[in-house]
Amino acid sequence: MVSDVDDEVDGAEASPPRATTVFYGHADAERALLDAYRSGRLPHAWLISGAAGIGKATLAYRMARFVLAHPDAGVPAVRAAKSLHVDAEHPVARRIAAQAQGDLLVLERTINEKTNKLRQDIQVDDVRKTVTFFGSTPGEGGWRVAIVDAVDELNREGANALLKVLEEPPRRALLLLVSHSTANVLPTIRSRCRLLALRPLPTDDVARAVAAATGQAPGAATITQAAAVAEGSVRRALAFLDGDALELRNGIIALLERLPAVDPQALHALGDRLYGTDPAALAAFVDTVNAWLSARLAIGAPDSARLNRVAEAWEKVNQAAGEVAEYNLERKPLVFNVFGWLAEASRG
């Protein structure tokens, strides 16, 4: 379990990954990172993959915090560590939470000043900062760490810019790439990273994480219901606590389960529900669709052609949804387009 989510969500509040020092579950993944660091042969790049909201960014920040707080892997504190935990009051933890740690570079989507909304992609100019960042001397004589959250949100130009750093990593450099779907990551990037796949969290852990984020009891009826349908994602469970998001999710799932059959009348009704500029409703729609696609990518498909169709649908859905959110476009055409792409991906 994690006590936060990969992104901030509407509705229930949760601490962002950079400010979270409490972490539950994913013990094998955490142990892999810790053991690699203690071995003295730490791979310079890690691709941390898994569904949205299960703690990938939290783990990335946890590793960054540990390495920057303990730059010498041979000291007794590191040799005796049972986890990557760093106390929230540690100077490094406090600087990272305040986004004031000079030896940590975070690449993520930024706000478009013209629209006051998140851009669709991580800007290539931001990615190019990694060259200067890794080329300079660490401020505290230790490591330079970069977190990319998420690598799926790099366009082709940005991915190629990152690749240049991956191909010639400087000494004592660590790149932690978060990915919601490795199928959308360039093979040349994947091949240069150690893959660390996280599984969806057990329902009980999701409930505990949501309870920690909201201050409610893990056994509260609303939390139990949200955790049961969150498919291992804390972010999704928190989103379901917002208004009628859970009812909306159930309606979308019912339509997804009918694919490749499509009910135009039902899609019109869904489009009407998403009408307006409420970001929570659009986010719930996109998140539910992405979870459905993630499950199919995780399970795989009988043939590579069908798996490729699912991956292509993922890319189309998120690109189109990003444009709708950024430019306040009509939601109903998005609904029809999404279900058209999903129907095509489901055939065969």
C-alpha positions as CSV (number, residue, x, y, z in Angstrom):
1,M,0.0,0.0,0.0
2,V,1.0,3.6,-0.4
3,S,-0.2,6.5,1.5
4,D,-0.5,8.8,-1.5
5,V,-1.1,8.6,-5.2
6,D,0.8,9.1,-8.4
7,D,-1.0,12.4,-9.1
8,E,-3.1,14.8,-7.1
9,V,-6.8,14.0,-7.5
10,D,-10.0,16.0,-7.3
11,G,-12.2,15.4,-4.3
12,A,-10.4,13.7,-1.3
13,E,-7.0,15.2,-0.6
14,A,-3.8,13.2,-0.5
15,S,-0.2,14.2,0.0
16,P,1.8,14.4,-3.2
17,P,4.5,11.7,-3.7
18,R,7.4,14.1,-3.0
19,A,6.0,14.8,0.5
20,T,5.1,11.2,1.5
21,T,7.4,9.2,3.7
22,V,5.0,6.4,4.7
23,F,4.9,3.5,2.4
24,Y,3.2,0.1,2.6
25,G,3.4,-2.9,0.2
26,H,5.5,-3.3,-2.9
27,A,8.0,-4.9,-0.6
28,D,9.8,-6.9,-3.3
29,A,10.2,-3.8,-5.5
30,E,11.6,-1.7,-2.6
31,R,13.9,-4.5,-1.7
32,A,15.2,-4.7,-5.3
33,L,16.1,-1.0,-5.2
34,L,17.7,-1.2,-1.8
35,D,19.7,-4.3,-2.6
36,A,20.9,-2.8,-5.9
37,Y,22.1,0.3,-4.1
38,R,23.9,-1.6,-1.4
39,S,25.6,-3.9,-3.9
40,G,27.6,-1.0,-5.3
41,R,26.4,-1.8,-8.8
42,L,23.3,0.3,-9.0
43,P,21.8,0.5,-12.5
44,H,21.8,4.1,-13.7
45,A,18.2,3.9,-14.9
46,W,15.0,2.2,-13.7
47,L,11.7,2.0,-15.4
48,I,9.0,1.7,-12.7
49,S,5.9,0.5,-14.4
50,G,2.3,-0.3,-13.4
51,A,-1.2,1.0,-13.4
52,A,-1.9,4.6,-12.5
53,G,-2.3,5.4,-8.8
54,I,-0.6,2.3,-7.3
55,G,2.5,4.1,-6.0
56,K,5.1,4.3,-8.7
57,A,5.9,7.9,-8.2
58,T,5.9,7.4,-4.4
59,L,8.5,4.7,-4.8
60,A,10.6,6.8,-7.1
61,Y,10.7,9.7,-4.7
62,R,11.3,7.2,-1.9
63,M,14.4,5.9,-3.7
64,A,15.6,9.4,-4.6
65,R,15.2,10.5,-1.0
66,F,17.2,7.5,0.4
67,V,20.1,7.9,-2.1
68,L,20.4,11.6,-1.5
69,A,20.2,11.2,2.2
70,H,22.7,8.4,2.2
71,P,25.2,9.1,-0.7
72,D,27.6,6.5,0.6
73,A,26.2,3.0,0.2
74,G,28.8,1.5,2.4
75,V,27.9,3.3,5.7
76,P,26.3,1.3,8.5
77,A,23.0,3.1,8.2
78,V,22.6,1.8,4.7
79,R,23.9,-1.7,5.4
80,A,21.4,-2.1,8.3
81,A,18.4,-0.5,6.5
82,K,15.3,-2.6,6.3
83,S,13.6,-0.3,3.8
84,L,14.1,3.0,1.9
85,H,12.5,5.0,4.7
86,V,13.9,8.4,5.4
87,D,12.4,10.4,8.3
88,A,10.1,13.2,7.2
89,E,12.2,15.6,9.3
90,H,15.5,14.7,7.6
91,P,16.9,17.8,5.8
92,V,16.8,16.0,2.4
93,A,13.2,14.9,3.0
94,R,12.2,18.4,3.9
95,R,13.9,19.9,0.9
96,I,12.4,17.4,-1.5
97,A,8.9,18.0,-0.1
98,A,9.5,21.7,-0.6
99,Q,10.8,21.2,-4.1
100,A,14.1,22.7,-3.1
101,Q,16.6,19.8,-3.4
102,G,19.2,20.9,-5.9
103,D,20.4,17.4,-6.7
104,L,17.0,16.2,-7.7
105,L,15.4,17.1,-11.1
106,V,11.8,16.3,-11.7
107,L,10.4,16.2,-15.2
108,E,6.6,16.3,-15.4
109,R,3.9,18.1,-17.4
110,T,3.7,21.8,-16.6
111,I,0.9,24.4,-16.8
112,N,0.3,26.1,-20.1
113,E,0.2,29.8,-19.1
114,K,-2.2,30.5,-22.0
115,T,-4.8,28.0,-21.0
116,N,-3.9,27.6,-17.3
117,K,-4.2,23.9,-17.8
118,L,-1.7,21.0,-17.8
119,R,0.1,20.5,-21.1
120,Q,-0.4,17.2,-22.9
121,D,3.3,16.4,-23.0
122,I,6.4,17.0,-20.9
123,Q,8.1,19.8,-22.7
124,V,11.3,18.9,-24.7
125,D,13.1,22.0,-23.3
126,D,12.6,20.6,-19.8
127,V,14.0,17.2,-20.9
128,R,17.1,18.9,-22.3
129,K,17.8,20.3,-18.9
130,T,19.0,16.8,-17.9
131,V,22.1,17.3,-19.9
132,T,23.2,20.4,-17.9
133,F,21.9,18.9,-14.7
134,F,23.9,15.7,-14.9
135,G,26.9,17.5,-16.3
136,S,27.2,19.6,-13.2
137,T,28.8,18.6,-9.8
138,P,26.3,17.4,-7.2
139,G,25.8,20.1,-4.6
140,E,26.5,17.8,-1.7
141,G,29.1,15.7,-3.4
142,G,26.9,12.7,-3.8
143,W,24.3,11.7,-6.4
144,R,22.3,13.5,-9.1
145,V,18.8,12.0,-9.4
146,A,16.1,12.7,-12.0
147,I,12.5,11.5,-11.8
148,V,10.4,11.4,-15.0
149,D,6.7,11.3,-14.1
150,A,5.6,9.9,-16.4
151,V,7.8,8.8,-19.3
152,D,4.6,8.0,-21.2
153,E,4.0,11.7,-21.5
154,L,7.1,12.4,-23.5
155,N,6.6,13.2,-27.2
156,R,9.0,11.7,-29.7
157,E,11.3,14.7,-29.5
158,G,11.4,14.6,-25.7
159,A,12.0,10.8,-25.7
160,N,14.9,11.2,-28.0
161,A,16.4,13.9,-25.8
162,L,16.1,11.7,-22.8
163,L,17.7,8.8,-24.7
164,K,20.8,10.8,-25.2
165,V,21.3,10.9,-21.4
166,L,20.5,7.2,-21.0
167,E,23.0,6.3,-23.7
168,E,25.9,8.1,-21.9
169,P,25.0,8.3,-18.2
170,P,27.5,10.2,-16.1
171,R,29.0,8.7,-12.9
172,R,26.7,8.7,-9.8
173,A,23.7,9.5,-11.9
174,L,20.3,7.9,-11.3
175,L,17.2,8.2,-13.5
176,L,13.9,6.9,-12.2
177,L,11.3,6.7,-15.0
178,V,7.6,6.2,-14.0
179,S,5.5,4.5,-16.7
180,H,1.8,3.7,-16.7
181,S,2.2,1.4,-19.7
182,T,5.6,0.2,-21.0
183,A,4.0,-0.5,-24.3
184,N,4.1,3.2,-24.9
185,V,7.8,3.6,-24.1
186,L,10.3,3.6,-26.9
187,P,12.1,0.2,-27.1
188,T,15.4,2.0,-27.1
189,I,14.5,3.6,-23.7
190,R,13.2,0.3,-22.2
191,S,16.4,-1.5,-23.2
192,R,18.5,0.9,-21.3
193,C,16.6,0.6,-18.0
194,R,16.2,-2.0,-15.3
195,L,12.4,-2.8,-15.3
196,L,10.6,-2.8,-12.0
197,A,7.0,-3.7,-12.4
198,L,4.5,-2.9,-9.6
199,R,1.3,-4.9,-9.3
200,P,-2.0,-3.4,-8.2
201,L,-2.4,-3.2,-4.5
202,P,-4.7,-5.6,-2.5
203,T,-8.1,-4.1,-1.6
204,D,-7.3,-4.0,2.1
205,D,-4.1,-2.0,1.4
206,V,-6.0,0.4,-0.8
207,A,-8.6,0.9,2.0
208,R,-5.8,1.6,4.5
209,A,-4.2,4.1,2.2
210,V,-7.4,6.0,1.5
211,A,-8.2,6.0,5.2
212,A,-4.7,7.5,5.9
213,A,-5.3,10.2,3.2
214,T,-8.7,11.1,4.4
215,G,-8.5,10.6,8.1
216,Q,-11.4,8.1,8.1
217,A,-11.5,4.6,9.4
218,P,-10.4,1.9,6.9
219,G,-13.7,0.1,7.6
220,A,-15.9,3.0,6.7
221,A,-18.6,2.0,4.2
222,T,-17.7,4.5,1.5
223,I,-14.0,3.6,1.7
224,T,-14.7,-0.1,1.6
225,Q,-16.9,0.3,-1.5
226,A,-14.4,2.6,-3.3
227,A,-11.5,0.3,-2.5
228,A,-13.4,-2.8,-3.8
229,V,-13.7,-1.4,-7.3
230,A,-10.5,0.6,-7.5
231,E,-8.6,-2.2,-9.1
232,G,-5.6,-1.8,-6.8
233,S,-5.3,2.0,-7.3
234,V,-5.3,4.4,-4.4
235,R,-5.8,7.3,-6.7
236,R,-8.8,5.8,-8.3
237,A,-10.3,4.9,-4.9
238,L,-9.9,8.5,-3.7
239,A,-11.5,9.8,-6.9
240,F,-14.5,7.5,-6.3
241,L,-15.2,9.3,-3.0
242,D,-15.9,12.5,-5.0
243,G,-19.6,13.1,-5.6
244,D,-21.2,10.6,-8.0
245,A,-17.9,9.4,-9.4
246,L,-18.5,5.8,-8.3
247,E,-21.9,5.7,-10.0
248,L,-20.4,7.2,-13.2
249,R,-17.6,4.6,-13.1
250,N,-20.1,1.7,-12.8
251,G,-22.0,3.0,-15.9
252,I,-18.8,3.3,-17.9
253,I,-17.8,-0.2,-16.9
254,A,-21.1,-1.6,-18.1
255,L,-20.6,-0.1,-21.5
256,L,-17.0,-1.3,-21.7
257,E,-18.1,-4.9,-20.9
258,R,-20.4,-4.9,-24.0
259,L,-17.5,-4.1,-26.4
260,P,-17.1,-4.5,-29.3
261,A,-20.9,-3.9,-29.3
262,V,-21.6,-0.1,-28.9
263,D,-24.9,1.4,-27.8
264,P,-25.2,4.9,-29.4
265,Q,-28.0,6.0,-27.2
266,A,-26.1,5.1,-24.1
267,L,-23.0,7.0,-25.4
268,H,-25.2,10.0,-25.9
269,A,-26.4,9.8,-22.3
270,L,-22.8,9.4,-21.1
271,G,-21.7,12.4,-23.2
272,D,-24.5,14.4,-21.6
273,R,-23.2,13.5,-18.1
274,L,-19.8,14.7,-19.0
275,Y,-21.1,17.9,-20.4
276,G,-19.5,21.1,-19.1
277,T,-16.1,21.9,-17.7
278,D,-16.1,19.8,-14.5
279,P,-12.6,18.2,-14.5
280,A,-13.6,15.5,-12.1
281,A,-16.2,13.9,-14.4
282,L,-13.8,13.9,-17.4
283,A,-11.0,12.5,-15.2
284,A,-13.3,9.7,-13.9
285,F,-14.1,8.8,-17.5
286,V,-10.5,8.7,-18.7
287,D,-9.3,7.0,-15.6
288,T,-11.9,4.2,-15.9
289,V,-11.1,3.7,-19.6
290,N,-7.3,3.6,-18.8
291,A,-7.9,1.0,-16.1
292,W,-9.8,-1.1,-18.5
293,L,-7.0,-0.8,-21.1
294,S,-4.3,-1.4,-18.5
295,A,-5.9,-4.7,-17.5
296,R,-5.8,-5.9,-21.1
297,L,-2.2,-4.8,-21.6
298,A,-1.2,-6.6,-18.3
299,I,-3.0,-9.8,-19.3
300,G,-1.7,-9.7,-22.8
301,A,-3.5,-10.9,-25.9
302,P,-3.5,-14.1,-28.0
303,D,-1.7,-12.3,-30.8
304,S,0.7,-9.4,-31.0
305,A,-1.6,-7.6,-33.5
306,R,-4.4,-7.3,-31.0
307,L,-2.1,-6.3,-28.2
308,N,-0.7,-3.5,-30.5
309,R,-4.3,-2.4,-31.2
310,V,-4.9,-2.0,-27.5
311,A,-1.7,0.0,-27.0
312,E,-2.6,2.2,-30.0
313,A,-6.1,2.8,-28.5
314,W,-4.4,3.8,-25.2
315,E,-2.4,6.4,-27.0
316,K,-5.3,7.8,-28.9
317,V,-7.6,7.9,-25.8
318,N,-5.1,9.9,-23.7
319,Q,-4.0,12.2,-26.5
320,A,-7.6,13.1,-27.3
321,A,-8.6,13.4,-23.6
322,G,-5.6,15.7,-23.1
323,E,-6.7,18.0,-25.9
324,V,-10.3,18.1,-24.5
325,A,-9.0,19.0,-21.0
326,E,-6.5,21.5,-22.2
327,Y,-8.7,23.4,-24.7
328,N,-12.1,22.8,-23.1
329,L,-13.5,20.9,-26.1
330,E,-16.9,19.2,-26.2
331,R,-16.9,15.9,-24.3
332,K,-19.5,14.0,-26.3
333,P,-17.4,13.6,-29.4
334,L,-14.6,12.3,-27.2
335,V,-16.9,9.6,-25.8
336,F,-17.9,8.4,-29.2
337,N,-14.3,8.5,-30.5
338,V,-13.1,6.6,-27.5
339,F,-15.7,3.8,-27.7
340,G,-15.0,3.6,-31.5
341,W,-11.3,3.0,-30.8
342,L,-12.0,0.5,-28.0
343,A,-14.5,-1.4,-30.2
344,E,-11.9,-1.7,-32.9
345,A,-9.2,-2.8,-30.4
346,S,-11.6,-5.4,-29.0
347,R,-12.3,-7.2,-32.2
348,G,-10.4,-10.2,-33.5
